[in-house]
Amino acid sequence: MNDHPPSRLDQLLFLKRVQEADLKRTRRWIAAEERRQAEQRRSEHARPPEPDWLIEQGLNGRAAVYVHVGGCRMAGKRSRGVERDQALRALAEGVDACTHCRPDSELGFIDG
């Protein structure tokens, strides 16, 4: 049995080992976070561009219910990207323009 308390040097060497272990763990966390951020940037660059215009389908999946500007937060999950002429044609055929993003104003559509 060791009856002598650890010396100050023993205590400092122990502290050094603990701090080195902490630093090693922190470096692993930093490396993991850098990998996560790099992957997020890669996925953002690989994402297809957002469409300029959206048509939101009704519950039946056939009838269009709203025209949206691409990226409108009010567009539902049943929305699909369309070309400008398709969005204009839908408005001309009586599909409602989203009152949030106002695609009719963006498109220069005048009812009538």
Backbone atoms as SQL, in Angstrom:
CREATE TABLE atoms (id INTEGER PRIMARY KEY, chain TEXT, resi INTEGER, resn TEXT, atom TEXT, x REAL, y REAL, z REAL);
INSERT INTO atoms VALUES
  (1, 'A', 1, 'MET', 'N', 0.838, -1.181, 0.000),
  (2, 'A', 1, 'MET', 'CA', 0.000, 0.000, 0.000),
  (3, 'A', 1, 'MET', 'C', 0.878, 1.237, 0.000),
  (4, 'A', 2, 'ASN', 'N', 0.477, 2.204, -0.755),
  (5, 'A', 2, 'ASN', 'CA', 1.235, 3.454, -0.854),
  (6, 'A', 2, 'ASN', 'C', 0.655, 4.456, 0.137),
  (7, 'A', 3, 'ASP', 'N', 1.434, 4.800, 1.146),
  (8, 'A', 3, 'ASP', 'CA', 0.965, 5.719, 2.180),
  (9, 'A', 3, 'ASP', 'C', 1.270, 7.175, 1.852),
  (10, 'A', 4, 'HIS', 'N', 2.008, 7.411, 0.786),
  (11, 'A', 4, 'HIS', 'CA', 2.394, 8.775, 0.445),
  (12, 'A', 4, 'HIS', 'C', 1.407, 9.378, -0.559),
  (13, 'A', 5, 'PRO', 'N', 0.950, 10.578, -0.284),
  (14, 'A', 5, 'PRO', 'CA', 0.089, 11.243, -1.273),
  (15, 'A', 5, 'PRO', 'C', 0.899, 11.545, -2.537),
  (16, 'A', 6, 'PRO', 'N', 0.200, 11.663, -3.679),
  (17, 'A', 6, 'PRO', 'CA', 0.927, 11.962, -4.913),
  (18, 'A', 6, 'PRO', 'C', 1.635, 13.310, -4.802),
  (19, 'A', 7, 'SER', 'N', 2.801, 13.366, -5.392),
  (20, 'A', 7, 'SER', 'CA', 3.556, 14.625, -5.374),
  (21, 'A', 7, 'SER', 'C', 2.870, 15.640, -6.296),
  (22, 'A', 8, 'ARG', 'N', 3.252, 16.861, -6.134),
  (23, 'A', 8, 'ARG', 'CA', 2.736, 17.928, -7.008),
  (24, 'A', 8, 'ARG', 'C', 3.068, 17.620, -8.464),
  (25, 'A', 9, 'LEU', 'N', 4.257, 17.098, -8.716),
  (26, 'A', 9, 'LEU', 'CA', 4.634, 16.741, -10.084),
  (27, 'A', 9, 'LEU', 'C', 3.730, 15.638, -10.615),
  (28, 'A', 10, 'ASP', 'N', 3.425, 14.631, -9.824),
  (29, 'A', 10, 'ASP', 'CA', 2.514, 13.559, -10.238),
  (30, 'A', 10, 'ASP', 'C', 1.133, 14.127, -10.580),
  (31, 'A', 11, 'GLN', 'N', 0.681, 15.044, -9.754),
  (32, 'A', 11, 'GLN', 'CA', -0.624, 15.659, -10.002),
  (33, 'A', 11, 'GLN', 'C', -0.617, 16.456, -11.306),
  (34, 'A', 12, 'LEU', 'N', 0.439, 17.213, -11.539),
  (35, 'A', 12, 'LEU', 'CA', 0.528, 18.006, -12.772),
  (36, 'A', 12, 'LEU', 'C', 0.632, 17.106, -14.006),
  (37, 'A', 13, 'LEU', 'N', 1.358, 16.017, -13.908),
  (38, 'A', 13, 'LEU', 'CA', 1.448, 15.074, -15.033),
  (39, 'A', 13, 'LEU', 'C', 0.095, 14.415, -15.311),
  (40, 'A', 14, 'PHE', 'N', -0.630, 14.100, -14.229),
  (41, 'A', 14, 'PHE', 'CA', -1.984, 13.566, -14.401),
  (42, 'A', 14, 'PHE', 'C', -2.880, 14.586, -15.104),
  (43, 'A', 15, 'LEU', 'N', -2.824, 15.842, -14.651),
  (44, 'A', 15, 'LEU', 'CA', -3.613, 16.909, -15.262),
  (45, 'A', 15, 'LEU', 'C', -3.272, 17.049, -16.746),
  (46, 'A', 16, 'LYS', 'N', -1.997, 16.958, -17.065),
  (47, 'A', 16, 'LYS', 'CA', -1.555, 17.053, -18.461),
  (48, 'A', 16, 'LYS', 'C', -2.187, 15.936, -19.296),
  (49, 'A', 17, 'ARG', 'N', -2.214, 14.709, -18.791),
  (50, 'A', 17, 'ARG', 'CA', -2.815, 13.579, -19.532),
  (51, 'A', 17, 'ARG', 'C', -4.311, 13.810, -19.747),
  (52, 'A', 18, 'VAL', 'N', -4.980, 14.309, -18.724),
  (53, 'A', 18, 'VAL', 'CA', -6.416, 14.594, -18.837),
  (54, 'A', 18, 'VAL', 'C', -6.661, 15.670, -19.893),
  (55, 'A', 19, 'GLN', 'N', -5.883, 16.735, -19.843),
  (56, 'A', 19, 'GLN', 'CA', -6.066, 17.831, -20.801),
  (57, 'A', 19, 'GLN', 'C', -5.729, 17.383, -22.224),
  (58, 'A', 20, 'GLU', 'N', -4.706, 16.551, -22.380),
  (59, 'A', 20, 'GLU', 'CA', -4.375, 16.041, -23.715),
  (60, 'A', 20, 'GLU', 'C', -5.515, 15.181, -24.258),
  (61, 'A', 21, 'ALA', 'N', -6.101, 14.380, -23.394),
  (62, 'A', 21, 'ALA', 'CA', -7.249, 13.561, -23.810),
  (63, 'A', 21, 'ALA', 'C', -8.424, 14.456, -24.195),
  (64, 'A', 22, 'ASP', 'N', -8.668, 15.508, -23.412),
  (65, 'A', 22, 'ASP', 'CA', -9.744, 16.458, -23.732),
  (66, 'A', 22, 'ASP', 'C', -9.476, 17.138, -25.074),
  (67, 'A', 23, 'LEU', 'N', -8.242, 17.552, -25.301),
  (68, 'A', 23, 'LEU', 'CA', -7.888, 18.216, -26.554),
  (69, 'A', 23, 'LEU', 'C', -8.058, 17.262, -27.740),
  (70, 'A', 24, 'LYS', 'N', -7.661, 16.013, -27.560),
  (71, 'A', 24, 'LYS', 'CA', -7.824, 15.017, -28.629),
  (72, 'A', 24, 'LYS', 'C', -9.307, 14.827, -28.960),
  (73, 'A', 25, 'ARG', 'N', -10.154, 14.736, -27.934),
  (74, 'A', 25, 'ARG', 'CA', -11.588, 14.590, -28.137),
  (75, 'A', 25, 'ARG', 'C', -12.156, 15.834, -28.834),
  (76, 'A', 26, 'THR', 'N', -11.747, 17.015, -28.418),
  (77, 'A', 26, 'THR', 'CA', -12.215, 18.258, -29.041),
  (78, 'A', 26, 'THR', 'C', -11.807, 18.309, -30.503),
  (79, 'A', 27, 'ARG', 'N', -10.596, 17.873, -30.808),
  (80, 'A', 27, 'ARG', 'CA', -10.149, 17.851, -32.212),
  (81, 'A', 27, 'ARG', 'C', -10.993, 16.870, -33.035),
  (82, 'A', 28, 'ARG', 'N', -11.384, 15.753, -32.453),
  (83, 'A', 28, 'ARG', 'CA', -12.270, 14.804, -33.164),
  (84, 'A', 28, 'ARG', 'C', -13.625, 15.453, -33.425),
  (85, 'A', 29, 'TRP', 'N', -14.147, 16.167, -32.433),
  (86, 'A', 29, 'TRP', 'CA', -15.428, 16.851, -32.609),
  (87, 'A', 29, 'TRP', 'C', -15.333, 17.893, -33.721),
  (88, 'A', 30, 'ILE', 'N', -14.246, 18.643, -33.736),
  (89, 'A', 30, 'ILE', 'CA', -14.054, 19.667, -34.774),
  (90, 'A', 30, 'ILE', 'C', -13.975, 19.012, -36.145),
  (91, 'A', 31, 'ALA', 'N', -13.224, 17.930, -36.267),
  (92, 'A', 31, 'ALA', 'CA', -13.096, 17.232, -37.548),
  (93, 'A', 31, 'ALA', 'C', -14.451, 16.703, -38.012),
  (94, 'A', 32, 'ALA', 'N', -15.230, 16.157, -37.093),
  (95, 'A', 32, 'ALA', 'CA', -16.557, 15.647, -37.445),
  (96, 'A', 32, 'ALA', 'C', -17.470, 16.780, -37.904),
  (97, 'A', 33, 'GLU', 'N', -17.402, 17.912, -37.228),
  (98, 'A', 33, 'GLU', 'CA', -18.236, 19.063, -37.617),
  (99, 'A', 33, 'GLU', 'C', -17.810, 19.610, -38.969),
  (100, 'A', 34, 'GLU', 'N', -16.496, 19.646, -39.225),
  (101, 'A', 34, 'GLU', 'CA', -16.019, 20.106, -40.534),
  (102, 'A', 34, 'GLU', 'C', -16.494, 19.171, -41.642),
  (103, 'A', 35, 'ARG', 'N', -16.489, 17.863, -41.394),
  (104, 'A', 35, 'ARG', 'CA', -16.999, 16.905, -42.387),
  (105, 'A', 35, 'ARG', 'C', -18.487, 17.112, -42.622),
  (106, 'A', 36, 'ARG', 'N', -19.237, 17.325, -41.533),
  (107, 'A', 36, 'ARG', 'CA', -20.686, 17.533, -41.661),
  (108, 'A', 36, 'ARG', 'C', -20.996, 18.776, -42.483),
  (109, 'A', 37, 'GLN', 'N', -20.275, 19.871, -42.199),
  (110, 'A', 37, 'GLN', 'CA', -20.495, 21.111, -42.944),
  (111, 'A', 37, 'GLN', 'C', -20.099, 20.972, -44.406),
  (112, 'A', 38, 'ALA', 'N', -19.010, 20.270, -44.678),
  (113, 'A', 38, 'ALA', 'CA', -18.584, 20.051, -46.066),
  (114, 'A', 38, 'ALA', 'C', -19.630, 19.232, -46.813),
  (115, 'A', 39, 'GLU', 'N', -20.183, 18.216, -46.171),
  (116, 'A', 39, 'GLU', 'CA', -21.229, 17.402, -46.794),
  (117, 'A', 39, 'GLU', 'C', -22.479, 18.239, -47.061),
  (118, 'A', 40, 'GLN', 'N', -22.812, 19.105, -46.125),
  (119, 'A', 40, 'GLN', 'CA', -23.979, 19.977, -46.309),
  (120, 'A', 40, 'GLN', 'C', -23.767, 20.912, -47.502),
  (121, 'A', 41, 'ARG', 'N', -22.552, 21.476, -47.637),
  (122, 'A', 41, 'ARG', 'CA', -22.254, 22.345, -48.780),
  (123, 'A', 41, 'ARG', 'C', -22.333, 21.569, -50.089),
  (124, 'A', 42, 'ARG', 'N', -21.803, 20.338, -50.091),
  (125, 'A', 42, 'ARG', 'CA', -21.868, 19.507, -51.306),
  (126, 'A', 42, 'ARG', 'C', -23.313, 19.225, -51.692),
  (127, 'A', 43, 'SER', 'N', -24.143, 18.908, -50.710),
  (128, 'A', 43, 'SER', 'CA', -25.545, 18.598, -51.021),
  (129, 'A', 43, 'SER', 'C', -26.288, 19.841, -51.509),
  (130, 'A', 44, 'GLU', 'N', -25.943, 21.006, -50.978),
  (131, 'A', 44, 'GLU', 'CA', -26.589, 22.237, -51.437),
  (132, 'A', 44, 'GLU', 'C', -26.207, 22.545, -52.878),
  (133, 'A', 45, 'HIS', 'N', -24.941, 22.295, -53.239),
  (134, 'A', 45, 'HIS', 'CA', -24.495, 22.546, -54.611),
  (135, 'A', 45, 'HIS', 'C', -25.071, 21.520, -55.581),
  (136, 'A', 46, 'ALA', 'N', -25.340, 20.312, -55.106),
  (137, 'A', 46, 'ALA', 'CA', -25.860, 19.252, -55.966),
  (138, 'A', 46, 'ALA', 'C', -27.371, 19.358, -56.156),
  (139, 'A', 47, 'ARG', 'N', -28.018, 20.138, -55.315),
  (140, 'A', 47, 'ARG', 'CA', -29.471, 20.283, -55.383),
  (141, 'A', 47, 'ARG', 'C', -29.860, 20.961, -56.694),
  (142, 'A', 48, 'PRO', 'N', -30.890, 20.449, -57.379),
  (143, 'A', 48, 'PRO', 'CA', -31.308, 21.106, -58.617),
  (144, 'A', 48, 'PRO', 'C', -31.830, 22.514, -58.330),
  (145, 'A', 49, 'PRO', 'N', -31.728, 23.410, -59.300),
  (146, 'A', 49, 'PRO', 'CA', -32.206, 24.770, -59.059),
  (147, 'A', 49, 'PRO', 'C', -33.717, 24.791, -58.829),
  (148, 'A', 50, 'GLU', 'N', -34.121, 25.727, -58.017),
  (149, 'A', 50, 'GLU', 'CA', -35.536, 25.890, -57.716),
  (150, 'A', 50, 'GLU', 'C', -36.263, 26.388, -58.958),
  (151, 'A', 51, 'PRO', 'N', -37.449, 25.837, -59.268),
  (152, 'A', 51, 'PRO', 'CA', -38.194, 26.328, -60.434),
  (153, 'A', 51, 'PRO', 'C', -38.669, 27.764, -60.217),
  (154, 'A', 52, 'ASP', 'N', -38.843, 28.486, -61.308),
  (155, 'A', 52, 'ASP', 'CA', -39.305, 29.871, -61.216),
  (156, 'A', 52, 'ASP', 'C', -40.795, 29.950, -60.878),
  (157, 'A', 53, 'TRP', 'N', -41.554, 28.925, -61.317),
  (158, 'A', 53, 'TRP', 'CA', -43.005, 28.946, -61.130),
  (159, 'A', 53, 'TRP', 'C', -43.476, 27.574, -60.687),
  (160, 'A', 54, 'LEU', 'N', -44.531, 27.555, -59.886),
  (161, 'A', 54, 'LEU', 'CA', -45.102, 26.307, -59.390),
  (162, 'A', 54, 'LEU', 'C', -46.592, 26.288, -59.645),
  (163, 'A', 55, 'ILE', 'N', -47.101, 25.101, -59.917),
  (164, 'A', 55, 'ILE', 'CA', -48.548, 24.902, -59.956),
  (165, 'A', 55, 'ILE', 'C', -48.862, 23.870, -58.893),
  (166, 'A', 56, 'GLU', 'N', -49.765, 24.227, -58.001),
  (167, 'A', 56, 'GLU', 'CA', -50.174, 23.333, -56.923),
  (168, 'A', 56, 'GLU', 'C', -51.425, 22.589, -57.339),
  (169, 'A', 57, 'GLN', 'N', -51.348, 21.277, -57.259),
  (170, 'A', 57, 'GLN', 'CA', -52.483, 20.427, -57.628),
  (171, 'A', 57, 'GLN', 'C', -53.421, 20.276, -56.439),
  (172, 'A', 58, 'GLY', 'N', -54.677, 20.033, -56.726),
  (173, 'A', 58, 'GLY', 'CA', -55.666, 19.794, -55.683),
  (174, 'A', 58, 'GLY', 'C', -55.516, 18.409, -55.088),
  (175, 'A', 59, 'LEU', 'N', -56.402, 18.068, -54.174),
  (176, 'A', 59, 'LEU', 'CA', -56.343, 16.769, -53.508),
  (177, 'A', 59, 'LEU', 'C', -56.513, 15.610, -54.473),
  (178, 'A', 60, 'ASN', 'N', -57.277, 15.826, -55.534),
  (179, 'A', 60, 'ASN', 'CA', -57.479, 14.746, -56.498),
  (180, 'A', 60, 'ASN', 'C', -56.254, 14.537, -57.389),
  (181, 'A', 61, 'GLY', 'N', -55.287, 15.445, -57.324),
  (182, 'A', 61, 'GLY', 'CA', -54.053, 15.300, -58.079),
  (183, 'A', 61, 'GLY', 'C', -54.135, 15.748, -59.516),
  (184, 'A', 62, 'ARG', 'N', -55.289, 16.170, -59.959),
  (185, 'A', 62, 'ARG', 'CA', -55.441, 16.576, -61.365),
  (186, 'A', 62, 'ARG', 'C', -55.642, 18.076, -61.527),
  (187, 'A', 63, 'ALA', 'N', -56.636, 18.605, -60.879),
  (188, 'A', 63, 'ALA', 'CA', -56.987, 20.010, -61.069),
  (189, 'A', 63, 'ALA', 'C', -55.993, 20.925, -60.350),
  (190, 'A', 64, 'ALA', 'N', -55.509, 21.918, -61.074),
  (191, 'A', 64, 'ALA', 'CA', -54.616, 22.909, -60.469),
  (192, 'A', 64, 'ALA', 'C', -55.444, 23.848, -59.605),
  (193, 'A', 65, 'VAL', 'N', -54.923, 24.191, -58.435),
  (194, 'A', 65, 'VAL', 'CA', -55.666, 25.076, -57.544),
  (195, 'A', 65, 'VAL', 'C', -54.970, 26.414, -57.325),
  (196, 'A', 66, 'TYR', 'N', -53.624, 26.441, -57.418),
  (197, 'A', 66, 'TYR', 'CA', -52.894, 27.692, -57.232),
  (198, 'A', 66, 'TYR', 'C', -51.666, 27.730, -58.131),
  (199, 'A', 67, 'VAL', 'N', -51.321, 28.940, -58.540),
  (200, 'A', 67, 'VAL', 'CA', -50.046, 29.205, -59.195),
  (201, 'A', 67, 'VAL', 'C', -49.212, 29.962, -58.166),
  (202, 'A', 68, 'HIS', 'N', -47.932, 29.579, -58.035),
  (203, 'A', 68, 'HIS', 'CA', -47.024, 30.193, -57.073),
  (204, 'A', 68, 'HIS', 'C', -45.740, 30.631, -57.772),
  (205, 'A', 69, 'VAL', 'N', -45.077, 31.604, -57.195),
  (206, 'A', 69, 'VAL', 'CA', -43.707, 31.921, -57.573),
  (207, 'A', 69, 'VAL', 'C', -42.839, 30.819, -56.961),
  (208, 'A', 70, 'GLY', 'N', -41.825, 30.372, -57.675),
  (209, 'A', 70, 'GLY', 'CA', -40.935, 29.342, -57.147),
  (210, 'A', 70, 'GLY', 'C', -40.379, 29.751, -55.797),
  (211, 'A', 71, 'GLY', 'N', -40.369, 28.815, -54.863),
  (212, 'A', 71, 'GLY', 'CA', -39.856, 29.105, -53.523),
  (213, 'A', 71, 'GLY', 'C', -40.892, 29.654, -52.561),
  (214, 'A', 72, 'CYS', 'N', -42.127, 29.812, -53.024),
  (215, 'A', 72, 'CYS', 'CA', -43.183, 30.323, -52.131),
  (216, 'A', 72, 'CYS', 'C', -43.371, 29.342, -50.979),
  (217, 'A', 73, 'ARG', 'N', -43.359, 29.866, -49.768),
  (218, 'A', 73, 'ARG', 'CA', -43.522, 29.022, -48.582),
  (219, 'A', 73, 'ARG', 'C', -44.949, 28.513, -48.431),
  (220, 'A', 74, 'MET', 'N', -45.868, 29.091, -49.155),
  (221, 'A', 74, 'MET', 'CA', -47.254, 28.664, -49.054),
  (222, 'A', 74, 'MET', 'C', -47.576, 27.523, -50.027),
  (223, 'A', 75, 'ALA', 'N', -46.670, 27.226, -50.938),
  (224, 'A', 75, 'ALA', 'CA', -46.900, 26.144, -51.901),
  (225, 'A', 75, 'ALA', 'C', -46.940, 24.817, -51.157),
  (226, 'A', 76, 'GLY', 'N', -47.940, 24.027, -51.467),
  (227, 'A', 76, 'GLY', 'CA', -48.090, 22.735, -50.808),
  (228, 'A', 76, 'GLY', 'C', -47.190, 21.676, -51.417),
  (229, 'A', 77, 'LYS', 'N', -47.240, 20.495, -50.818),
  (230, 'A', 77, 'LYS', 'CA', -46.403, 19.381, -51.271),
  (231, 'A', 77, 'LYS', 'C', -46.834, 18.849, -52.629),
  (232, 'A', 78, 'ARG', 'N', -48.023, 19.186, -53.059),
  (233, 'A', 78, 'ARG', 'CA', -48.500, 18.716, -54.362),
  (234, 'A', 78, 'ARG', 'C', -48.162, 19.706, -55.474),
  (235, 'A', 79, 'SER', 'N', -47.144, 20.528, -55.260),
  (236, 'A', 79, 'SER', 'CA', -46.743, 21.528, -56.255),
  (237, 'A', 79, 'SER', 'C', -45.658, 20.958, -57.149),
  (238, 'A', 80, 'ARG', 'N', -45.666, 21.398, -58.407),
  (239, 'A', 80, 'ARG', 'CA', -44.628, 20.987, -59.353),
  (240, 'A', 80, 'ARG', 'C', -44.142, 22.209, -60.106),
  (241, 'A', 81, 'GLY', 'N', -42.885, 22.181, -60.489),
  (242, 'A', 81, 'GLY', 'CA', -42.303, 23.284, -61.234),
  (243, 'A', 81, 'GLY', 'C', -42.815, 23.322, -62.656),
  (244, 'A', 82, 'VAL', 'N', -43.062, 24.533, -63.153),
  (245, 'A', 82, 'VAL', 'CA', -43.519, 24.713, -64.534),
  (246, 'A', 82, 'VAL', 'C', -42.777, 25.885, -65.166),
  (247, 'A', 83, 'GLU', 'N', -42.868, 25.962, -66.476),
  (248, 'A', 83, 'GLU', 'CA', -42.287, 27.072, -67.228),
  (249, 'A', 83, 'GLU', 'C', -43.205, 28.290, -67.130),
  (250, 'A', 84, 'ARG', 'N', -42.665, 29.436, -67.484),
  (251, 'A', 84, 'ARG', 'CA', -43.410, 30.697, -67.436),
  (252, 'A', 84, 'ARG', 'C', -44.713, 30.630, -68.231),
  (253, 'A', 85, 'ASP', 'N', -44.651, 30.106, -69.458),
  (254, 'A', 85, 'ASP', 'CA', -45.853, 30.062, -70.296),
  (255, 'A', 85, 'ASP', 'C', -46.928, 29.159, -69.689),
  (256, 'A', 86, 'GLN', 'N', -46.533, 28.084, -69.017),
  (257, 'A', 86, 'GLN', 'CA', -47.509, 27.218, -68.357),
  (258, 'A', 86, 'GLN', 'C', -48.172, 27.937, -67.184),
  (259, 'A', 87, 'ALA', 'N', -47.401, 28.711, -66.439),
  (260, 'A', 87, 'ALA', 'CA', -47.956, 29.470, -65.316),
  (261, 'A', 87, 'ALA', 'C', -48.930, 30.519, -65.832),
  (262, 'A', 88, 'LEU', 'N', -48.555, 31.217, -66.897),
  (263, 'A', 88, 'LEU', 'CA', -49.464, 32.218, -67.487),
  (264, 'A', 88, 'LEU', 'C', -50.738, 31.568, -68.009),
  (265, 'A', 89, 'ARG', 'N', -50.590, 30.425, -68.675),
  (266, 'A', 89, 'ARG', 'CA', -51.757, 29.725, -69.217),
  (267, 'A', 89, 'ARG', 'C', -52.681, 29.298, -68.079),
  (268, 'A', 90, 'ALA', 'N', -52.135, 28.800, -66.979),
  (269, 'A', 90, 'ALA', 'CA', -52.964, 28.381, -65.847),
  (270, 'A', 90, 'ALA', 'C', -53.734, 29.571, -65.281),
  (271, 'A', 91, 'LEU', 'N', -53.076, 30.716, -65.151),
  (272, 'A', 91, 'LEU', 'CA', -53.778, 31.912, -64.665),
  (273, 'A', 91, 'LEU', 'C', -54.883, 32.323, -65.628),
  (274, 'A', 92, 'ALA', 'N', -54.595, 32.270, -66.917),
  (275, 'A', 92, 'ALA', 'CA', -55.597, 32.636, -67.928),
  (276, 'A', 92, 'ALA', 'C', -56.781, 31.675, -67.911),
  (277, 'A', 93, 'GLU', 'N', -56.526, 30.426, -67.528),
  (278, 'A', 93, 'GLU', 'CA', -57.602, 29.427, -67.476),
  (279, 'A', 93, 'GLU', 'C', -58.359, 29.463, -66.155),
  (280, 'A', 94, 'GLY', 'N', -58.028, 30.406, -65.281),
  (281, 'A', 94, 'GLY', 'CA', -58.796, 30.594, -64.052),
  (282, 'A', 94, 'GLY', 'C', -58.205, 29.989, -62.799),
  (283, 'A', 95, 'VAL', 'N', -56.993, 29.449, -62.882),
  (284, 'A', 95, 'VAL', 'CA', -56.357, 28.935, -61.661),
  (285, 'A', 95, 'VAL', 'C', -55.986, 30.136, -60.800),
  (286, 'A', 96, 'ASP', 'N', -56.288, 30.058, -59.532),
  (287, 'A', 96, 'ASP', 'CA', -56.031, 31.169, -58.619),
  (288, 'A', 96, 'ASP', 'C', -54.537, 31.426, -58.444),
  (289, 'A', 97, 'ALA', 'N', -54.200, 32.706, -58.351),
  (290, 'A', 97, 'ALA', 'CA', -52.833, 33.098, -58.007),
  (291, 'A', 97, 'ALA', 'C', -52.712, 33.090, -56.489),
  (292, 'A', 98, 'CYS', 'N', -51.615, 32.603, -55.992),
  (293, 'A', 98, 'CYS', 'CA', -51.363, 32.621, -54.548),
  (294, 'A', 98, 'CYS', 'C', -51.390, 34.075, -54.072),
  (295, 'A', 99, 'THR', 'N', -52.133, 34.317, -53.010),
  (296, 'A', 99, 'THR', 'CA', -52.236, 35.689, -52.492),
  (297, 'A', 99, 'THR', 'C', -51.008, 36.064, -51.668),
  (298, 'A', 100, 'HIS', 'N', -50.167, 35.082, -51.373),
  (299, 'A', 100, 'HIS', 'CA', -48.958, 35.332, -50.592),
  (300, 'A', 100, 'HIS', 'C', -47.815, 35.807, -51.490),
  (301, 'A', 101, 'CYS', 'N', -47.540, 35.070, -52.572),
  (302, 'A', 101, 'CYS', 'CA', -46.383, 35.383, -53.420),
  (303, 'A', 101, 'CYS', 'C', -46.742, 36.173, -54.678),
  (304, 'A', 102, 'ARG', 'N', -48.020, 36.281, -55.007),
  (305, 'A', 102, 'ARG', 'CA', -48.538, 37.083, -56.125),
  (306, 'A', 102, 'ARG', 'C', -47.825, 36.792, -57.469),
  (307, 'A', 103, 'PRO', 'N', -47.939, 35.557, -57.976),
  (308, 'A', 103, 'PRO', 'CA', -47.306, 35.243, -59.257),
  (309, 'A', 103, 'PRO', 'C', -47.914, 36.031, -60.416),
  (310, 'A', 104, 'ASP', 'N', -49.181, 36.415, -60.286),
  (311, 'A', 104, 'ASP', 'CA', -49.809, 37.197, -61.360),
  (312, 'A', 104, 'ASP', 'C', -49.098, 38.540, -61.538),
  (313, 'A', 105, 'SER', 'N', -48.738, 39.178, -60.436),
  (314, 'A', 105, 'SER', 'CA', -47.981, 40.441, -60.521),
  (315, 'A', 105, 'SER', 'C', -46.587, 40.197, -61.056),
  (316, 'A', 106, 'GLU', 'N', -45.932, 39.145, -60.588),
  (317, 'A', 106, 'GLU', 'CA', -44.577, 38.829, -61.056),
  (318, 'A', 106, 'GLU', 'C', -44.561, 38.531, -62.549),
  (319, 'A', 107, 'LEU', 'N', -45.622, 37.898, -63.034),
  (320, 'A', 107, 'LEU', 'CA', -45.700, 37.527, -64.442),
  (321, 'A', 107, 'LEU', 'C', -46.238, 38.661, -65.307),
  (322, 'A', 108, 'GLY', 'N', -46.738, 39.696, -64.699),
  (323, 'A', 108, 'GLY', 'CA', -47.343, 40.788, -65.457),
  (324, 'A', 108, 'GLY', 'C', -48.696, 40.386, -66.039),
  (325, 'A', 109, 'PHE', 'N', -49.377, 39.443, -65.382),
  (326, 'A', 109, 'PHE', 'CA', -50.666, 38.945, -65.856),
  (327, 'A', 109, 'PHE', 'C', -51.768, 39.908, -65.479),
  (328, 'A', 110, 'ILE', 'N', -52.536, 40.293, -66.464),
  (329, 'A', 110, 'ILE', 'CA', -53.691, 41.152, -66.245),
  (330, 'A', 110, 'ILE', 'C', -54.925, 40.340, -66.562),
  (331, 'A', 111, 'ASP', 'N', -55.760, 40.147, -65.558),
  (332, 'A', 111, 'ASP', 'CA', -56.966, 39.333, -65.710),
  (333, 'A', 111, 'ASP', 'C', -57.893, 39.955, -66.735),
  (334, 'A', 112, 'GLY', 'N', -58.378, 39.083, -67.598),
  (335, 'A', 112, 'GLY', 'CA', -59.367, 39.567, -68.549),
  (336, 'A', 112, 'GLY', 'C', -58.884, 39.375, -69.886);
